[in-house]
Amino acid sequence: MSGQSQARKKFVFERDGKKCKRCGCALYLEKGSKENNGKMKGHIHHIKHRKDGGTNDPDNLMLTCWPCEKSWHRNDEKERRKK
């Protein structure tokens, strides 16, 4: 991962209060950090998917937990099938 993308991840992590923007659970960003005790690893979610023209701009990114990330993609897939 490039230094720029790592910096972007850290920015989104801090901006979103180290919590999933969907369910509010506490998250950690990196393995081995002191913050990861009892928390799930955070994932950076593209609000508008890159394949749909979304960018890596922080305004298009949000912090989510794995269950919410998975649910979001499953729901997006259902919507695509309807079209």
C-alpha positions as CSV (number, residue, x, y, z in Angstrom):
1,M,0.0,0.0,0.0
2,S,1.4,3.4,-0.9
3,G,2.1,6.0,1.7
4,Q,-0.6,8.2,0.2
5,S,-3.3,5.5,0.5
6,Q,-2.2,4.7,4.1
7,A,-2.4,8.4,5.0
8,R,-5.9,8.6,3.4
9,K,-6.9,5.5,5.5
10,K,-5.7,7.1,8.7
11,F,-7.4,10.4,7.8
12,V,-10.8,8.6,7.3
13,F,-10.3,6.5,10.4
14,E,-9.8,9.6,12.5
15,R,-12.4,11.7,10.8
16,D,-15.1,9.0,11.3
17,G,-14.2,8.8,15.0
18,K,-12.8,5.3,14.9
19,K,-16.3,3.9,14.6
20,C,-18.4,2.2,11.9
21,K,-20.5,4.9,10.2
22,R,-23.3,2.4,9.8
23,C,-23.7,0.6,13.2
24,G,-21.4,2.7,15.4
25,C,-19.2,-0.1,16.7
26,A,-15.6,0.8,17.8
27,L,-12.9,-0.2,15.3
28,Y,-9.1,-0.4,15.0
29,L,-7.1,0.3,11.9
30,E,-3.9,-1.8,12.1
31,K,-3.0,-5.2,13.7
32,G,-0.8,-4.9,16.7
33,S,-2.1,-1.5,17.7
34,K,-2.9,-0.8,21.3
35,E,-6.4,0.2,20.2
36,N,-7.5,-3.2,18.8
37,N,-8.4,-4.9,22.1
38,G,-11.9,-6.3,21.7
39,K,-12.6,-4.3,18.5
40,M,-13.1,-5.2,14.9
41,K,-10.8,-4.1,12.2
42,G,-12.1,-1.1,10.2
43,H,-12.6,-1.2,6.4
44,I,-12.6,1.8,4.1
45,H,-15.9,1.7,2.1
46,H,-16.3,3.6,-1.2
47,I,-19.7,5.3,-1.0
48,K,-19.9,5.4,-4.8
49,H,-18.0,2.3,-6.0
50,R,-14.9,2.9,-8.2
51,K,-16.4,0.7,-10.9
52,D,-19.3,3.2,-11.0
53,G,-17.1,6.2,-11.3
54,G,-16.3,6.8,-7.6
55,T,-12.9,8.0,-6.5
56,N,-10.5,7.6,-3.6
57,D,-11.3,11.1,-2.4
58,P,-12.0,11.1,1.3
59,D,-15.4,12.6,0.6
60,N,-16.3,9.3,-1.1
61,L,-14.9,7.1,1.7
62,M,-16.3,6.0,5.0
63,L,-15.2,3.7,7.8
64,T,-17.2,0.5,8.3
65,C,-16.9,-2.8,10.2
66,W,-16.7,-6.0,8.3
67,P,-20.3,-7.1,8.8
68,C,-21.6,-3.7,7.6
69,E,-19.2,-3.7,4.7
70,K,-20.3,-7.2,3.6
71,S,-24.0,-6.3,4.1
72,W,-23.6,-3.1,2.0
73,H,-22.0,-5.0,-0.9
74,R,-24.7,-7.7,-0.7
75,N,-27.4,-5.1,-0.9
76,D,-25.6,-3.3,-3.8
77,E,-25.5,-6.6,-5.7
78,K,-29.2,-7.1,-5.2
79,E,-29.9,-3.6,-6.5
80,R,-27.7,-4.3,-9.6
81,R,-29.7,-7.5,-10.4
82,K,-33.0,-5.6,-10.3
83,K,-31.7,-3.2,-13.1
